Amino acid sequence: MITIRPETIRDIVAREALLDEALGAARFTKAAERLREDRLPAEWLSFVACREGKLVGTVRLWNVSAGPGRPALLLGPLAVARHCRSAGIGTALMRRAMAAASSEGYAAVLLVGDAPYYARFGFSAEKTGDLWLPGPYERDRLLACELRAGALDGARGLISATGRHAPKPDLAALVTNFTRNDITAPPRRARAG
């Protein structure tokens, strides 16, 4: 049985391992990743799929602007463990994420992905022609879904991150802690001789 639930801090390690398996290191080179760097996902809009207590799917939504002064969400990455693909988990995650985005009052969701797959959820490139991402991407893969009719009418400009910044570690505290916990080198062995 598959359970879809909100992501928790306990899911981070398993989620990252799943993303590594499903998408590989290339995921860090994508244009959409530039919008996620040093940011936290939109509040209440990260979900995981679990099967027999193991994380097998993930999706997150991120706060962005679809051009100046036009709030939206960026969906991704959506990933499902290889051994669970074709079981409807991606579809269940998408439906949960889109329903939650709508209930939270968001008007539009953007993503970079395969149009044939995402069309069933209402995504198309119809209103993304005058929008662009930071970095290289395939234009026909920039898709949008309006949760409120007309939300992207006239949308134009750079899609940019607007979400909360991820906390940065306190460098001074790290250095102090490292110095206190510094492990001394093992004693040298006496030479035979």
Stockholm file with secondary structure:
# STOCKHOLM 1.0

chainA/1-193         MITIRPETIRDIVAREALLDEALGAARFTKAAERLREDRLPAEWLSFVACREGKLVGTVRLWNVSAGPGRPALLLGPLAVARHCRSAGIGTALMRRAMAAASSEGYAAVLLVGDAPYYARFGFSAEKTGDLWLPGPYERDRLLACELRAGALDGARGLISATGRHAPKPDLAALVTNFTRNDITAPPRRARAG
#=GR chainA/1-193 SS CEEEEECCGGGHHHHHHHHHHHHCGGGGGSHHHHHHTTBCCCTTCEEEEEETTEEEEEEEEEEEEESTTCEEEEECCCEECGGGTTSSHHHHHHHHHHHHHHHTTCCEEEEESCHHHHGGGTCBSTTCTTEECSSCCCGGGEEEEESSTTTTTTCCEEEEECSCBCCCCCHHHHHHHHHHTCCCCCCCCCCCC
#=GC SS_cons         CEEEEECCGGGHHHHHHHHHHHHCGGGGGSHHHHHHTTBCCCTTCEEEEEETTEEEEEEEEEEEEESTTCEEEEECCCEECGGGTTSSHHHHHHHHHHHHHHHTTCCEEEEESCHHHHGGGTCBSTTCTTEECSSCCCGGGEEEEESSTTTTTTCCEEEEECSCBCCCCCHHHHHHHHHHTCCCCCCCCCCCC
//
